[in-house]
């Protein structure tokens, strides 16, 4: 009789242990993975840059977002997360590049891969004006901007001013003689 009782208890214990994983996964289905979405602004960021994270589909007013690209988890706050988005900010780690998944923890549950952050180097556009001209004058304009007035131009200017002064003095003297 004792054997039958022990066997029955063993079967009951095994059934309970087998049912635990099923019971543990039921609440996870209640928090659907598909409804939680994370958006990062700007969509591509450089290492060391600060990004804004907006998460929709969470219940409650707080949460966190983490990624291998972030220096730490971003704290998310907002109004009712089911109707409004939760927002936070994070800093991109130095030395990373590529695409990284974002994991959001809200409603007490992790939601993995609900968004991505792209880390890369931006190629900056030139900010100085383009040196252009009609035909071959672009080369002359570029050279003139770089050279500017120098000693040679100053000497020519002084010589011309001296010639003008002598011409005015000579004309004045000539008028006085004719009177």
C-alpha positions in Angstrom: 0.0 0.0 0.0 2.8 2.3 0.8 4.3 1.7 -2.6 1.1 2.8 -4.3 0.9 6.0 -2.2 4.5 6.8 -3.0 4.0 6.2 -6.7 0.9 8.3 -6.7 2.7 11.2 -5.0 5.6 10.9 -7.5 3.2 11.1 -10.4 1.4 14.1 -8.9 4.7 15.8 -8.2 5.9 15.2 -11.8 2.7 16.6 -13.2 3.0 19.7 -11.1 6.6 20.3 -12.2 5.6 19.7 -15.8 2.8 22.2 -15.6 5.0 25.0 -14.1 6.6 26.1 -17.4 3.1 26.3 -19.0 1.8 28.3 -16.1 4.8 30.6 -16.1 4.4 31.4 -19.8 0.7 32.3 -19.6 1.3 35.9 -18.3 3.9 36.5 -21.0 1.3 35.9 -23.6 -0.9 38.5 -21.9 1.9 41.1 -22.6 2.1 40.8 -26.3 5.5 41.4 -27.9 4.0 42.8 -31.1 2.3 45.8 -29.5 5.5 47.3 -28.0 7.6 49.4 -30.4 10.7 51.5 -29.8 11.8 54.4 -32.1 15.2 56.1 -31.9 15.8 59.7 -33.0 18.1 60.4 -34.9 17.8 57.1 -36.7 21.6 56.9 -37.2 23.9 58.3 -34.5 27.6 58.6 -33.9 29.4 57.2 -30.9 29.1 59.6 -28.0 25.9 61.1 -29.3 22.7 61.4 -27.3 19.6 59.8 -28.8 15.9 60.1 -27.8 13.9 56.9 -27.4 10.1 56.8 -27.8 8.2 53.6 -26.8 4.6 52.9 -27.6 2.4 50.0 -26.5 3.4 49.8 -22.8 1.0 49.9 -20.0 1.9 52.2 -17.1 4.0 55.3 -16.9 7.5 54.1 -16.5 9.9 51.6 -18.0 13.5 51.3 -19.3 15.2 50.7 -22.6 18.5 49.0 -23.1 20.8 48.1 -25.9 24.4 47.0 -26.5 24.9 50.4 -28.1 23.9 52.5 -25.0 26.2 53.4 -22.1 23.4 52.5 -19.8 19.7 51.8 -19.7 17.4 54.7 -20.6 14.7 55.5 -18.1 11.4 55.9 -19.8 8.6 58.1 -18.4 5.3 59.4 -19.6 1.6 59.4 -19.2 -0.5 56.3 -19.7 1.8 54.3 -21.9 -1.0 52.4 -23.6 -2.4 55.6 -25.1 0.7 57.8 -25.1 4.4 57.0 -25.6 7.0 56.6 -22.9 10.1 58.7 -23.6 13.7 58.8 -22.5 17.3 59.4 -23.7 20.5 57.4 -23.9 24.1 58.0 -24.9 25.8 55.9 -27.6 28.9 54.1 -26.3 32.3 54.9 -27.9 33.9 52.3 -30.1 30.6 50.7 -31.4 29.3 50.6 -34.9 26.5 48.8 -36.7 22.9 47.9 -35.9 21.8 47.1 -32.3 18.5 45.7 -31.0 16.6 47.5 -28.2 15.0 45.7 -25.3 12.3 47.5 -23.4 11.2 46.6 -19.9 7.7 47.8 -19.1 4.7 46.2 -17.4 7.3 44.2 -15.4 8.2 42.2 -18.5 11.1 42.4 -21.0 10.2 43.0 -24.7 13.2 42.1 -26.8 14.0 43.4 -30.2 11.2 45.9 -30.4 13.4 48.5 -32.1 16.9 49.1 -33.5 19.5 51.8 -33.3 22.0 52.4 -36.1 25.5 53.5 -35.0 27.8 54.9 -37.7 30.0 57.8 -38.7 28.2 60.7 -40.5 30.1 62.2 -43.4 29.8 65.9 -42.9 29.1 68.1 -45.9 31.5 71.0 -46.6 30.4 74.2 -45.1 32.6 76.6 -47.1 31.3 78.0 -50.4 32.2 76.3 -53.6 34.8 78.2 -55.6 33.3 78.6 -59.0 33.6 81.0 -61.9 32.8 81.3 -65.6 35.1 79.1 -67.6 38.7 79.3 -66.4 38.2 82.2 -64.0 37.6 79.8 -61.1 41.3 79.1 -60.9 42.1 82.9 -61.1 39.5 83.6 -58.4 40.9 81.0 -56.1 44.4 82.3 -56.6 43.3 85.9 -56.0 41.6 85.0 -52.7 44.6 83.1 -51.4 47.2 85.7 -52.5 45.5 89.0 -51.6 47.3 92.4 -51.7 51.0 92.1 -50.9 54.1 94.2 -50.9 54.2 94.4 -54.6 50.7 95.9 -54.7 51.6 98.4 -51.9 54.7 99.7 -53.8 52.7 100.1 -57.1 50.0 102.0 -55.2 52.6 104.4 -53.6 54.3 105.0 -57.0 50.9 105.8 -58.6 50.0 108.2 -55.7 53.4 109.9 -56.1 52.9 110.3 -59.8 49.5 111.8 -59.2 50.9 114.2 -56.6 53.6 115.4 -59.0 51.0 115.8 -61.8 48.8 118.0 -59.6 51.8 120.0 -58.4 53.1 120.5 -62.0 49.6 121.6 -63.2 49.3 124.1 -60.3 52.6 125.7 -61.1 51.7 125.9 -64.8 48.4 127.7 -64.1 50.2 130.3 -62.0 52.6 131.1 -64.7 49.9 131.6 -67.3 48.1 134.2 -65.1 
